[in-house]
């Protein structure tokens, strides 16, 4: 995994993909 900041960015992408 990347740094915390990047983690939130990746999570955002994952959520967009789920929608």
Rosetta blueprint (number, residue, H / E / L):
1 X L
2 X L
3 X L
4 X H
5 X H
6 X H
7 X H
8 X H
9 X H
10 X H
11 X H
12 X H
13 X H
14 X H
15 X H
16 X H
17 X H
18 X H
19 X L
